[in-house]
Amino acid sequence: MKTLITASDNNTEALFDKRFGRAAWFCVYDEDSKDIKFIENMNVNANNGAGTKAAEKAVELDIKKIISGDFGPKAKDLLTKFQIQMVIIQEDELTINQIINTLTG
């Protein structure tokens, strides 16, 4: 299962970014293979629709769970439609590595 985590940079020591559509990077963690890759959010500076475009990217990447701090209503609707679980974390001092460690138990 692939999990997307919104990130401020493209490494596991980067801080978690609470903004779904406006996060600079998406960390894709494959819970089966333990593979980690980072994808730059090309829509971070979009005038509008950044959340929807991020949701479309998640669908394209076959993501099953997204960890972020906030989801706009249109992004929520799209993610719900494709049965992608949304996990909201309000703590903003976590690193990507710390979040991955909670996933692996």
N, C-alpha and C positions, 0 to 999 in steps of 0.2 A: 504494500500500500504506500502510495506517495503522499507526503505531507508538504505543504508549502508554508514557509515561515517568512513573514515580512522582515526585511533586514535593512540596516543603514549602510552596509558596505558588503563587499563580496568575499568575506572570510568568516570562519566560525567564531572568531573573537569579536566580531562586530556586534554592536548593540541591536537588539530587537527594535523594529520600527512599528509603532502602533497604528500607522496610517496604511490601510490596505491599498487603495488605488494610488496613493502618493509615495509609497515606499520606494526607495532608490533601487533596491534589489529584492529578488525573491530567492530564498534558499529552498531548494527542492531536496527533501530527504526521503530516500526509499527505505522504508522500515524492513523490507525483506533482504535487500542486498547490502544495506547500510551505506549505500552510495550517497554522496552529498555533492550537489552542483549549484552554482549560482547563476541566475539569469537576470540581466539588467532590465529594469522596468522602463520600456521605451515610451510609456505614456505618463511618466511622472509629472511632466510639465504641460499636459494636455489642458486646453481651456475648459473642457467639460468632458464627462464620460470616462474619467480615469478609472473609477471603480468598476464600471461595466467592462471596460477593456481588460482590466486585470482579471475579472471573473472569466471572461472569454479565454484568456491565456491559460488560466487554471484548467478549464475544460479541455483545451487543446493538449495540455500536458498530462491529462488523465489523473489529475489530483483528486484525492478522496477526502482530504482534511486540510483546512487552512487555519493557521494560527496567526492572529493579528489583534489589533486593539479596537478596531472599529470597522464596520461595514455599512456603506450607504444603502438606502432602501432598494435602489435598482440592482446593485450588486447582490444584495441579499436575495432578491427575487430570482435572479439568474442562478445563483449558487444552490438555492433550494430546489429549483426546477431540475438541476442536474444531480441532485442528492449529494452535494458536497457539504461535509460537516464544517461548521464554523465554530472555532474556539476563540473566545475573547480573553485576552490577558491585559490587565490594566497596568501592571508593573513595567516601567520603562527602563530599568537598569539591568535587565537580563541580557546576557549574550546569547547568540544563536546556539553556541555549544551547550550552555546551561539548559536551554529549552530542549535540545536534542537529547540530552542526558535524562530529562524527565520522561521523554517518549520511550527510551530504551529501558527504563526502570532500574 
